[in-house]
Amino acid sequence: DYSIDSVYQTTRSCDFALVASGSATLQVASAGCPMVIMYQTSPLMWHLVGRWLVTTKYLSLVNILAGKELVPEFMPYFRSIEPIIEMVHNLLEDKTRLAQINSDLLALVQPLATKKAGNQVAQIAISMLG
């Protein structure tokens, strides 16, 4: 039985995760689980269209919200998995850095969790319809 909470529950008990870019990064971040984010797209499409449309320095939601590279991201495309493997290896060897990422992720998502943005947006939509 799958539910959105399963990502959070699973990553709460993990030391590290490899995550495809998207909303899953926020779910993993809410568990404080250090991660490497990756997403593979077409290099041709990125150079023809994407790099002209995307103006943010970072592409992952976690790093965009942090305003810095809180977790490594390999996007919009990568030529080899070797740099990813090396990054994962280096992170897993550095327990201090993993603990810092854990703390930074929890601090990043804490305001999002307490504001209950989904409920607020629903209330605004209801008031606009009424």
N, CA, C and O atoms as CSV, one atom per row, in Angstrom:
chain,resi,resn,atom,element,x,y,z
A,1,ASP,N,N,0.848,-1.182,0.000
A,1,ASP,CA,C,0.000,0.000,0.000
A,1,ASP,C,C,0.892,1.244,0.000
A,1,ASP,O,O,1.666,1.448,0.936
A,2,TYR,N,N,0.793,2.060,-1.020
A,2,TYR,CA,C,1.644,3.228,-1.183
A,2,TYR,C,C,0.930,4.470,-0.671
A,2,TYR,O,O,-0.274,4.640,-0.865
A,3,SER,N,N,1.689,5.325,-0.021
A,3,SER,CA,C,1.179,6.639,0.355
A,3,SER,C,C,2.343,7.618,0.344
A,3,SER,O,O,3.507,7.216,0.378
A,4,ILE,N,N,2.023,8.891,0.297
A,4,ILE,CA,C,3.053,9.922,0.303
A,4,ILE,C,C,3.886,9.828,1.569
A,4,ILE,O,O,5.094,10.063,1.540
A,5,ASP,N,N,3.245,9.483,2.684
A,5,ASP,CA,C,3.970,9.371,3.944
A,5,ASP,C,C,5.037,8.292,3.908
A,5,ASP,O,O,5.951,8.310,4.732
A,6,SER,N,N,4.945,7.357,2.979
A,6,SER,CA,C,5.928,6.283,2.949
A,6,SER,C,C,7.326,6.801,2.613
A,6,SER,O,O,8.309,6.243,3.102
A,7,VAL,N,N,7.449,7.841,1.801
A,7,VAL,CA,C,8.764,8.413,1.498
A,7,VAL,C,C,9.367,8.979,2.784
A,7,VAL,O,O,10.530,8.727,3.100
A,8,TYR,N,N,8.576,9.731,3.506
A,8,TYR,CA,C,9.044,10.306,4.766
A,8,TYR,C,C,9.413,9.212,5.763
A,8,TYR,O,O,10.480,9.259,6.374
A,9,GLN,N,N,8.537,8.234,5.926
A,9,GLN,CA,C,8.783,7.153,6.888
A,9,GLN,C,C,10.030,6.352,6.517
A,9,GLN,O,O,10.829,6.003,7.386
A,10,THR,N,N,10.190,6.070,5.255
A,10,THR,CA,C,11.349,5.293,4.811
A,10,THR,C,C,12.649,6.061,5.034
A,10,THR,O,O,13.614,5.510,5.564
A,11,THR,N,N,12.674,7.324,4.632
A,11,THR,CA,C,13.922,8.081,4.726
A,11,THR,C,C,14.247,8.502,6.157
A,11,THR,O,O,15.390,8.861,6.443
A,12,ARG,N,N,13.285,8.466,7.047
A,12,ARG,CA,C,13.598,8.737,8.464
A,12,ARG,C,C,14.557,7.699,9.024
A,12,ARG,O,O,15.335,7.983,9.934
A,13,SER,N,N,14.493,6.491,8.470
A,13,SER,CA,C,15.359,5.427,8.979
A,13,SER,C,C,16.593,5.202,8.095
A,13,SER,O,O,17.316,4.223,8.280
A,14,CYS,N,N,16.833,6.098,7.143
A,14,CYS,CA,C,17.989,5.974,6.249
A,14,CYS,C,C,19.074,6.965,6.635
A,14,CYS,O,O,18.795,8.041,7.165
A,15,ASP,N,N,20.306,6.588,6.363
A,15,ASP,CA,C,21.436,7.492,6.583
A,15,ASP,C,C,21.686,8.392,5.382
A,15,ASP,O,O,22.310,9.446,5.500
A,16,PHE,N,N,21.184,7.958,4.207
A,16,PHE,CA,C,21.505,8.661,2.974
A,16,PHE,C,C,20.533,8.214,1.887
A,16,PHE,O,O,20.027,7.092,1.926
A,17,ALA,N,N,20.269,9.103,0.904
A,17,ALA,CA,C,19.374,8.743,-0.198
A,17,ALA,C,C,19.859,9.339,-1.511
A,17,ALA,O,O,20.452,10.417,-1.539
A,18,LEU,N,N,19.597,8.623,-2.595
A,18,LEU,CA,C,19.727,9.151,-3.952
A,18,LEU,C,C,18.313,9.469,-4.396
A,18,LEU,O,O,17.440,8.602,-4.349
A,19,VAL,N,N,18.074,10.707,-4.829
A,19,VAL,CA,C,16.704,11.145,-5.089
A,19,VAL,C,C,16.608,11.768,-6.472
A,19,VAL,O,O,17.453,12.570,-6.869
A,20,ALA,N,N,15.559,11.383,-7.201
A,20,ALA,CA,C,15.261,12.045,-8.471
A,20,ALA,C,C,14.640,13.399,-8.139
A,20,ALA,O,O,13.808,13.509,-7.238
A,21,SER,N,N,15.052,14.414,-8.869
A,21,SER,CA,C,14.589,15.764,-8.598
A,21,SER,C,C,13.070,15.848,-8.651
A,21,SER,O,O,12.419,15.147,-9.426
A,22,GLY,N,N,12.523,16.713,-7.820
A,22,GLY,CA,C,11.085,16.937,-7.765
A,22,GLY,C,C,10.626,17.071,-6.329
A,22,GLY,O,O,11.425,17.339,-5.432
A,23,SER,N,N,9.332,16.883,-6.118
A,23,SER,CA,C,8.789,17.054,-4.771
A,23,SER,C,C,9.326,16.017,-3.794
A,23,SER,O,O,9.281,16.234,-2.584
A,24,ALA,N,N,9.831,14.900,-4.293
A,24,ALA,CA,C,10.416,13.885,-3.403
A,24,ALA,C,C,11.575,14.470,-2.610
A,24,ALA,O,O,11.826,14.042,-1.483
A,25,THR,N,N,12.284,15.441,-3.178
A,25,THR,CA,C,13.411,16.031,-2.456
A,25,THR,C,C,12.936,16.720,-1.178
A,25,THR,O,O,13.628,16.687,-0.161
A,26,LEU,N,N,11.770,17.336,-1.225
A,26,LEU,CA,C,11.236,17.984,-0.028
A,26,LEU,C,C,10.767,16.951,0.990
A,26,LEU,O,O,10.898,17.164,2.196
A,27,GLN,N,N,10.227,15.847,0.519
A,27,GLN,CA,C,9.808,14.786,1.435
A,27,GLN,C,C,11.025,14.178,2.130
A,27,GLN,O,O,10.985,13.912,3.331
A,28,VAL,N,N,12.092,13.962,1.389
A,28,VAL,CA,C,13.314,13.414,1.971
A,28,VAL,C,C,13.929,14.446,2.917
A,28,VAL,O,O,14.407,14.092,3.995
A,29,ALA,N,N,13.917,15.712,2.520
A,29,ALA,CA,C,14.447,16.781,3.375
A,29,ALA,C,C,13.676,16.860,4.686
A,29,ALA,O,O,14.269,17.098,5.738
A,30,SER,N,N,12.367,16.664,4.636
A,30,SER,CA,C,11.564,16.755,5.860
A,30,SER,C,C,11.928,15.670,6.861
A,30,SER,O,O,11.669,15.811,8.056
A,31,ALA,N,N,12.527,14.592,6.378
A,31,ALA,CA,C,13.009,13.531,7.268
A,31,ALA,C,C,14.441,13.813,7.719
A,31,ALA,O,O,14.990,13.077,8.540
A,32,GLY,N,N,15.042,14.865,7.189
A,32,GLY,CA,C,16.418,15.203,7.547
A,32,GLY,C,C,17.440,14.251,6.958
A,32,GLY,O,O,18.558,14.141,7.460
A,33,CYS,N,N,17.061,13.573,5.905
A,33,CYS,CA,C,17.937,12.563,5.312
A,33,CYS,C,C,18.871,13.209,4.282
A,33,CYS,O,O,18.403,13.751,3.281
A,34,PRO,N,N,20.188,13.157,4.519
A,34,PRO,CA,C,21.124,13.671,3.519
A,34,PRO,C,C,20.926,12.949,2.183
A,34,PRO,O,O,20.585,11.767,2.148
A,35,MET,N,N,21.144,13.675,1.093
A,35,MET,CA,C,20.855,13.104,-0.226
A,35,MET,C,C,21.749,13.694,-1.293
A,35,MET,O,O,22.377,14.736,-1.105
A,36,VAL,N,N,21.791,13.007,-2.405
A,36,VAL,CA,C,22.310,13.544,-3.656
A,36,VAL,C,C,21.124,13.531,-4.604
A,36,VAL,O,O,20.424,12.526,-4.733
A,37,ILE,N,N,20.909,14.659,-5.265
A,37,ILE,CA,C,19.770,14.801,-6.172
A,37,ILE,C,C,20.273,14.709,-7.604
A,37,ILE,O,O,21.293,15.296,-7.966
A,38,MET,N,N,19.536,13.961,-8.404
A,38,MET,CA,C,19.925,13.837,-9.806
A,38,MET,C,C,18.679,13.769,-10.685
A,38,MET,O,O,17.606,13.327,-10.272
A,39,TYR,N,N,18.875,14.217,-11.884
A,39,TYR,CA,C,17.809,14.150,-12.869
A,39,TYR,C,C,18.454,14.199,-14.236
A,39,TYR,O,O,19.290,15.061,-14.508
A,40,GLN,N,N,18.073,13.287,-15.083
A,40,GLN,CA,C,18.668,13.211,-16.410
A,40,GLN,C,C,17.675,13.715,-17.442
A,40,GLN,O,O,16.550,13.222,-17.527
A,41,THR,N,N,18.088,14.680,-18.210
A,41,THR,CA,C,17.290,15.181,-19.315
A,41,THR,C,C,18.171,15.196,-20.558
A,41,THR,O,O,19.356,14.870,-20.486
A,42,SER,N,N,17.621,15.556,-21.649
A,42,SER,CA,C,18.361,15.592,-22.897
A,42,SER,C,C,19.316,16.787,-22.928
A,42,SER,O,O,18.873,17.926,-22.780
A,43,PRO,N,N,20.615,16.551,-23.118
A,43,PRO,CA,C,21.553,17.684,-23.241
A,43,PRO,C,C,21.165,18.621,-24.383
A,43,PRO,O,O,21.297,19.839,-24.263
A,44,LEU,N,N,20.693,18.059,-25.476
A,44,LEU,CA,C,20.290,18.884,-26.620
A,44,LEU,C,C,19.136,19.809,-26.241
A,44,LEU,O,O,19.182,21.006,-26.526
A,45,MET,N,N,18.102,19.264,-25.600
A,45,MET,CA,C,16.949,20.089,-25.196
A,45,MET,C,C,17.370,21.141,-24.172
A,45,MET,O,O,16.892,22.275,-24.214
A,46,TRP,N,N,18.265,20.767,-23.248
A,46,TRP,CA,C,18.736,21.731,-22.254
A,46,TRP,C,C,19.428,22.905,-22.942
A,46,TRP,O,O,19.161,24.060,-22.612
A,47,HIS,N,N,20.312,22.618,-23.893
A,47,HIS,CA,C,21.054,23.693,-24.547
A,47,HIS,C,C,20.196,24.497,-25.521
A,47,HIS,O,O,20.433,25.690,-25.711
A,48,LEU,N,N,19.212,23.865,-26.135
A,48,LEU,CA,C,18.339,24.585,-27.066
A,48,LEU,C,C,17.283,25.425,-26.354
A,48,LEU,O,O,16.971,26.536,-26.785
A,49,VAL,N,N,16.732,24.889,-25.261
A,49,VAL,CA,C,15.590,25.547,-24.623
A,49,VAL,C,C,15.811,25.807,-23.136
A,49,VAL,O,O,15.675,26.939,-22.672
A,50,GLY,N,N,16.148,24.770,-22.399
A,50,GLY,CA,C,16.163,24.829,-20.940
A,50,GLY,C,C,17.030,25.904,-20.335
A,50,GLY,O,O,16.581,26.646,-19.462
A,51,ARG,N,N,18.256,26.001,-20.780
A,51,ARG,CA,C,19.154,26.962,-20.142
A,51,ARG,C,C,18.746,28.408,-20.394
A,51,ARG,O,O,19.199,29.310,-19.690
A,52,TRP,N,N,17.899,28.638,-21.385
A,52,TRP,CA,C,17.408,29.989,-21.651
A,52,TRP,C,C,16.162,30.295,-20.832
A,52,TRP,O,O,15.879,31.455,-20.533
A,53,LEU,N,N,15.419,29.251,-20.468
A,53,LEU,CA,C,14.195,29.445,-19.689
A,53,LEU,C,C,14.439,29.410,-18.184
A,53,LEU,O,O,13.779,30.127,-17.431
A,54,VAL,N,N,15.370,28.592,-17.748
A,54,VAL,CA,C,15.629,28.421,-16.325
A,54,VAL,C,C,16.667,29.446,-15.887
A,54,VAL,O,O,17.787,29.474,-16.397
A,55,THR,N,N,16.278,30.283,-14.938
A,55,THR,CA,C,17.170,31.355,-14.516
A,55,THR,C,C,17.684,31.188,-13.090
A,55,THR,O,O,18.437,32.034,-12.609
A,56,THR,N,N,17.296,30.121,-12.409
A,56,THR,CA,C,17.775,29.916,-11.049
A,56,THR,C,C,19.175,29.310,-11.073
A,56,THR,O,O,19.549,28.607,-12.012
A,57,LYS,N,N,19.935,29.597,-10.023
A,57,LYS,CA,C,21.283,29.043,-9.921
A,57,LYS,C,C,21.231,27.541,-9.674
A,57,LYS,O,O,22.078,26.795,-10.165
A,58,TYR,N,N,20.232,27.101,-8.912
A,58,TYR,CA,C,20.061,25.687,-8.585
A,58,TYR,C,C,18.773,25.184,-9.216
A,58,TYR,O,O,17.863,25.962,-9.502
A,59,LEU,N,N,18.706,23.895,-9.425
A,59,LEU,CA,C,17.529,23.319,-10.076
A,59,LEU,C,C,16.673,22.486,-9.126
A,59,LEU,O,O,15.500,22.248,-9.416
A,60,SER,N,N,17.222,22.040,-8.013
A,60,SER,CA,C,16.442,21.223,-7.084
A,60,SER,C,C,15.681,22.121,-6.105
A,60,SER,O,O,16.159,23.191,-5.728
A,61,LEU,N,N,14.496,21.672,-5.704
A,61,LEU,CA,C,13.667,22.459,-4.797
A,61,LEU,C,C,14.378,22.733,-3.476
A,61,LEU,O,O,14.270,23.831,-2.929
A,62,VAL,N,N,15.094,21.755,-2.966
A,62,VAL,CA,C,15.787,21.921,-1.689
A,62,VAL,C,C,16.825,23.046,-1.782
A,62,VAL,O,O,16.877,23.913,-0.910
A,63,ASN,N,N,17.638,23.035,-2.820
A,63,ASN,CA,C,18.676,24.054,-2.958
A,63,ASN,C,C,18.089,25.418,-3.316
A,63,ASN,O,O,18.619,26.446,-2.895
A,64,ILE,N,N,17.020,25.439,-4.074
A,64,ILE,CA,C,16.363,26.708,-4.397
A,64,ILE,C,C,15.838,27.346,-3.119
A,64,ILE,O,O,16.042,28.539,-2.893
A,65,LEU,N,N,15.159,26.560,-2.277
A,65,LEU,CA,C,14.642,27.086,-1.014
A,65,LEU,C,C,15.760,27.521,-0.078
A,65,LEU,O,O,15.632,28.521,0.629
A,66,ALA,N,N,16.861,26.767,-0.074
A,66,ALA,CA,C,17.989,27.101,0.798
A,66,ALA,C,C,18.757,28.317,0.287
A,66,ALA,O,O,19.411,29.014,1.063
A,67,GLY,N,N,18.677,28.569,-1.011
A,67,GLY,CA,C,19.441,29.665,-1.596
A,67,GLY,C,C,20.919,29.355,-1.694
A,67,GLY,O,O,21.744,30.248,-1.887
A,68,LYS,N,N,21.244,28.082,-1.558
A,68,LYS,CA,C,22.630,27.632,-1.653
A,68,LYS,C,C,22.615,26.137,-1.943
A,68,LYS,O,O,21.566,25.495,-1.881
A,69,GLU,N,N,23.790,25.586,-2.260
A,69,GLU,CA,C,23.841,24.148,-2.495
A,69,GLU,C,C,23.928,23.432,-1.154
A,69,GLU,O,O,25.014,23.185,-0.629
A,70,LEU,N,N,22.780,23.112,-0.623
A,70,LEU,CA,C,22.686,22.379,0.635
A,70,LEU,C,C,23.010,20.908,0.420
A,70,LEU,O,O,23.660,20.270,1.247
A,71,VAL,N,N,22.547,20.388,-0.700
A,71,VAL,CA,C,22.840,19.002,-1.084
A,71,VAL,C,C,23.342,19.007,-2.529
A,71,VAL,O,O,22.913,19.841,-3.326
A,72,PRO,N,N,24.239,18.092,-2.872
A,72,PRO,CA,C,24.751,18.053,-4.247
A,72,PRO,C,C,23.639,17.704,-5.239
A,72,PRO,O,O,22.785,16.859,-4.971
A,73,GLU,N,N,23.673,18.367,-6.370
A,73,GLU,CA,C,22.699,18.058,-7.424
A,73,GLU,C,C,23.439,17.817,-8.731
A,73,GLU,O,O,24.386,18.523,-9.078
A,74,PHE,N,N,22.983,16.811,-9.432
A,74,PHE,CA,C,23.523,16.468,-10.748
A,74,PHE,C,C,22.379,16.622,-11.742
A,74,PHE,O,O,21.648,15.675,-12.031
A,75,MET,N,N,22.248,17.828,-12.250
A,75,MET,CA,C,21.177,18.155,-13.172
A,75,MET,C,C,21.667,19.285,-14.069
A,75,MET,O,O,22.624,19.957,-13.686
A,76,PRO,N,N,21.104,19.531,-15.183
A,76,PRO,CA,C,19.955,18.889,-15.810
A,76,PRO,C,C,20.303,17.600,-16.533
A,76,PRO,O,O,19.418,16.845,-16.936
A,77,TYR,N,N,21.589,17.354,-16.694
A,77,TYR,CA,C,21.999,16.084,-17.294
A,77,TYR,C,C,23.408,15.791,-16.794
A,77,TYR,O,O,24.094,16.675,-16.282
A,78,PHE,N,N,23.818,14.572,-16.945
A,78,PHE,CA,C,25.181,14.204,-16.583
A,78,PHE,C,C,25.684,13.211,-17.606
A,78,PHE,O,O,24.925,12.389,-18.120
A,79,ARG,N,N,26.969,13.293,-17.895
A,79,ARG,CA,C,27.566,12.437,-18.920
A,79,ARG,C,C,27.984,11.081,-18.369
A,79,ARG,O,O,28.047,10.100,-19.109
A,80,SER,N,N,28.270,11.023,-17.063
A,80,SER,CA,C,28.791,9.809,-16.456
A,80,SER,C,C,28.287,9.708,-15.022
A,80,SER,O,O,28.016,10.718,-14.372
A,81,ILE,N,N,28.168,8.486,-14.547
A,81,ILE,CA,C,27.761,8.317,-13.152
A,81,ILE,C,C,28.956,8.355,-12.208
A,81,ILE,O,O,28.778,8.382,-10.990
A,82,GLU,N,N,30.148,8.359,-12.740
A,82,GLU,CA,C,31.345,8.350,-11.896
A,82,GLU,C,C,31.392,9.511,-10.906
A,82,GLU,O,O,31.681,9.278,-9.733
A,83,PRO,N,N,31.119,10.759,-11.325
A,83,PRO,CA,C,31.126,11.855,-10.339
A,83,PRO,C,C,30.067,11.670,-9.244
A,83,PRO,O,O,30.273,12.072,-8.098
A,84,ILE,N,N,28.948,11.066,-9.603
A,84,ILE,CA,C,27.898,10.816,-8.610
A,84,ILE,C,C,28.385,9.781,-7.602
A,84,ILE,O,O,28.220,9.948,-6.393
A,85,ILE,N,N,28.977,8.726,-8.108
A,85,ILE,CA,C,29.521,7.679,-7.232
A,85,ILE,C,C,30.576,8.267,-6.296
A,85,ILE,O,O,30.584,7.974,-5.100
A,86,GLU,N,N,31.452,9.085,-6.836
A,86,GLU,CA,C,32.497,9.701,-6.020
A,86,GLU,C,C,31.898,10.599,-4.940
A,86,GLU,O,O,32.343,10.573,-3.793
A,87,MET,N,N,30.893,11.389,-5.304
A,87,MET,CA,C,30.252,12.281,-4.337
A,87,MET,C,C,29.589,11.477,-3.223
A,87,MET,O,O,29.742,11.800,-2.045
A,88,VAL,N,N,28.854,10.434,-3.593
A,88,VAL,CA,C,28.190,9.591,-2.599
A,88,VAL,C,C,29.230,8.969,-1.667
A,88,VAL,O,O,29.065,8.983,-0.447
A,89,HIS,N,N,30.274,8.436,-2.234
A,89,HIS,CA,C,31.336,7.825,-1.427
A,89,HIS,C,C,31.922,8.834,-0.441
A,89,HIS,O,O,32.077,8.533,0.742
A,90,ASN,N,N,32.245,10.023,-0.930
A,90,ASN,CA,C,32.828,11.056,-0.069
A,90,ASN,C,C,31.880,11.459,1.048
A,90,ASN,O,O,32.306,11.644,2.188
A,91,LEU,N,N,30.604,11.596,0.731
A,91,LEU,CA,C,29.624,11.959,1.762
A,91,LEU,C,C,29.480,10.865,2.813
A,91,LEU,O,O,29.442,11.146,4.011
A,92,LEU,N,N,29.402,9.628,2.362
A,92,LEU,CA,C,29.233,8.529,3.309
A,92,LEU,C,C,30.449,8.364,4.221
A,92,LEU,O,O,30.323,7.851,5.333
A,93,GLU,N,N,31.608,8.792,3.763
A,93,GLU,CA,C,32.818,8.722,4.580
A,93,GLU,C,C,32.909,9.867,5.592
A,93,GLU,O,O,33.668,9.783,6.558
A,94,ASP,N,N,32.139,10.934,5.374
A,94,ASP,CA,C,32.240,12.133,6.211
A,94,ASP,C,C,31.000,12.259,7.102
A,94,ASP,O,O,30.037,12.942,6.753
A,95,LYS,N,N,31.041,11.593,8.249
A,95,LYS,CA,C,29.886,11.573,9.168
A,95,LYS,C,C,29.548,12.970,9.690
A,95,LYS,O,O,28.384,13.276,9.949
A,96,THR,N,N,30.564,13.812,9.842
A,96,THR,CA,C,30.330,15.181,10.313
A,96,THR,C,C,29.519,15.965,9.290
A,96,THR,O,O,28.591,16.693,9.643
A,97,ARG,N,N,29.874,15.810,8.035
A,97,ARG,CA,C,29.139,16.522,6.971
A,97,ARG,C,C,27.716,15.992,6.851
A,97,ARG,O,O,26.784,16.768,6.642
A,98,LEU,N,N,27.538,14.683,6.978
A,98,LEU,CA,C,26.187,14.116,6.943
A,98,LEU,C,C,25.336,14.666,8.078
A,98,LEU,O,O,24.166,14.990,7.877
A,99,ALA,N,N,25.916,14.773,9.270
A,99,ALA,CA,C,25.183,15.318,10.413
A,99,ALA,C,C,24.825,16.785,10.174
A,99,ALA,O,O,23.738,17.226,10.546
A,100,GLN,N,N,25.728,17.538,9.558
A,100,GLN,CA,C,25.446,18.944,9.264
A,100,GLN,C,C,24.339,19.068,8.226
A,100,GLN,O,O,23.458,19.917,8.362
A,101,ILE,N,N,24.374,18.235,7.195
A,101,ILE,CA,C,23.315,18.254,6.179
A,101,ILE,C,C,21.979,17.905,6.821
A,101,ILE,O,O,20.966,18.541,6.530
A,102,ASN,N,N,21.968,16.905,7.687
A,102,ASN,CA,C,20.753,16.517,8.408
A,102,ASN,C,C,20.179,17.714,9.152
A,102,ASN,O,O,18.989,18.008,9.038
A,103,SER,N,N,21.011,18.397,9.903
A,103,SER,CA,C,20.582,19.559,10.680
A,103,SER,C,C,20.082,20.686,9.774
A,103,SER,O,O,19.046,21.294,10.044
A,104,ASP,N,N,20.823,20.960,8.702
A,104,ASP,CA,C,20.432,22.019,7.765
A,104,ASP,C,C,19.110,21.709,7.074
A,104,ASP,O,O,18.287,22.603,6.877
A,105,LEU,N,N,18.903,20.449,6.707
A,105,LEU,CA,C,17.641,20.068,6.056
A,105,LEU,C,C,16.459,20.244,6.998
A,105,LEU,O,O,15.419,20.773,6.606
A,106,LEU,N,N,16.618,19.805,8.228
A,106,LEU,CA,C,15.535,19.953,9.200
A,106,LEU,C,C,15.224,21.425,9.459
A,106,LEU,O,O,14.057,21.794,9.598
A,107,ALA,N,N,16.248,22.263,9.526
A,107,ALA,CA,C,16.044,23.701,9.715
A,107,ALA,C,C,15.354,24.318,8.498
A,107,ALA,O,O,14.536,25.227,8.640
A,108,LEU,N,N,15.682,23.826,7.308
A,108,LEU,CA,C,15.077,24.345,6.080
A,108,LEU,C,C,13.581,24.060,6.018
A,108,LEU,O,O,12.795,24.943,5.673
A,109,VAL,N,N,13.187,22.847,6.347
A,109,VAL,CA,C,11.780,22.463,6.187
A,109,VAL,C,C,10.920,22.818,7.394
A,109,VAL,O,O,9.694,22.789,7.288
A,110,GLN,N,N,11.504,23.147,8.518
A,110,GLN,CA,C,10.737,23.443,9.723
A,110,GLN,C,C,9.704,24.543,9.500
A,110,GLN,O,O,8.550,24.365,9.889
A,111,PRO,N,N,10.070,25.680,8.886
A,111,PRO,CA,C,9.034,26.705,8.652
A,111,PRO,C,C,7.925,26.230,7.712
A,111,PRO,O,O,6.772,26.638,7.858
A,112,LEU,N,N,8.264,25.377,6.758
A,112,LEU,CA,C,7.242,24.864,5.835
A,112,LEU,C,C,6.259,23.966,6.564
A,112,LEU,O,O,5.064,23.985,6.269
A,113,ALA,N,N,6.747,23.184,7.506
A,113,ALA,CA,C,5.896,22.248,8.241
A,113,ALA,C,C,4.974,22.975,9.205
A,113,ALA,O,O,3.827,22.567,9.386
A,114,THR,N,N,5.450,24.033,9.819
A,114,THR,CA,C,4.636,24.709,10.829
A,114,THR,C,C,3.602,25.651,10.220
A,114,THR,O,O,2.583,25.935,10.849
A,115,LYS,N,N,3.845,26.127,9.031
A,115,LYS,CA,C,2.896,27.066,8.417
A,115,LYS,C,C,1.700,26.379,7.788
A,115,LYS,O,O,0.686,27.027,7.528
A,116,LYS,N,N,1.795,25.092,7.541
A,116,LYS,CA,C,0.701,24.340,6.938
A,116,LYS,C,C,0.179,25.056,5.687
A,116,LYS,O,O,-1.000,25.396,5.588
A,117,ALA,N,N,1.092,25.272,4.742
A,117,ALA,CA,C,0.785,26.026,3.527
A,117,ALA,C,C,-0.384,25.440,2.758
A,117,ALA,O,O,-1.201,26.188,2.221
A,118,GLY,N,N,-0.482,24.115,2.694
A,118,GLY,CA,C,-1.583,23.491,1.956
A,118,GLY,C,C,-2.933,23.894,2.508
A,118,GLY,O,O,-3.848,24.200,1.743
A,119,ASN,N,N,-3.073,23.900,3.813
A,119,ASN,CA,C,-4.330,24.310,4.445
A,119,ASN,C,C,-4.620,25.781,4.180
A,119,ASN,O,O,-5.765,26.153,3.924
A,120,GLN,N,N,-3.588,26.616,4.240
A,120,GLN,CA,C,-3.777,28.043,3.991
A,120,GLN,C,C,-4.211,28.301,2.556
A,120,GLN,O,O,-5.094,29.123,2.313
A,121,VAL,N,N,-3.594,27.602,1.598
A,121,VAL,CA,C,-3.964,27.768,0.193
A,121,VAL,C,C,-5.409,27.310,-0.022
A,121,VAL,O,O,-6.168,27.963,-0.738
A,122,ALA,N,N,-5.783,26.200,0.592
A,122,ALA,CA,C,-7.161,25.708,0.469
A,122,ALA,C,C,-8.143,26.735,1.032
A,122,ALA,O,O,-9.182,26.985,0.421
A,123,GLN,N,N,-7.837,27.325,2.170
A,123,GLN,CA,C,-8.721,28.342,2.761
A,123,GLN,C,C,-8.847,29.564,1.848
A,123,GLN,O,O,-9.936,30.115,1.692
A,124,ILE,N,N,-7.744,29.980,1.253
A,124,ILE,CA,C,-7.787,31.114,0.326
A,124,ILE,C,C,-8.648,30.786,-0.882
A,124,ILE,O,O,-9.454,31.611,-1.311
A,125,ALA,N,N,-8.486,29.590,-1.434
A,125,ALA,CA,C,-9.277,29.172,-2.597
A,125,ALA,C,C,-10.755,29.116,-2.245
A,125,ALA,O,O,-11.592,29.558,-3.030
A,126,ILE,N,N,-11.084,28.585,-1.089
A,126,ILE,CA,C,-12.482,28.512,-0.661
A,126,ILE,C,C,-13.064,29.905,-0.505
A,126,ILE,O,O,-14.189,30.160,-0.936
A,127,SER,N,N,-12.312,30.808,0.106
A,127,SER,CA,C,-12.823,32.171,0.291
A,127,SER,C,C,-13.003,32.889,-1.046
A,127,SER,O,O,-13.909,33.711,-1.186
A,128,MET,N,N,-12.161,32.590,-2.018
A,128,MET,CA,C,-12.291,33.225,-3.333
A,128,MET,C,C,-13.498,32.670,-4.093
A,128,MET,O,O,-14.127,33.386,-4.872
A,129,LEU,N,N,-13.818,31.397,-3.864
A,129,LEU,CA,C,-14.967,30.800,-4.526
A,129,LEU,C,C,-16.286,31.233,-3.897
A,129,LEU,O,O,-17.322,31.288,-4.559
A,130,GLY,N,N,-16.222,31.537,-2.609
A,130,GLY,CA,C,-17.443,31.859,-1.852
A,130,GLY,C,C,-17.812,33.263,-2.022
A,130,GLY,O,O,-18.811,33.711,-1.459
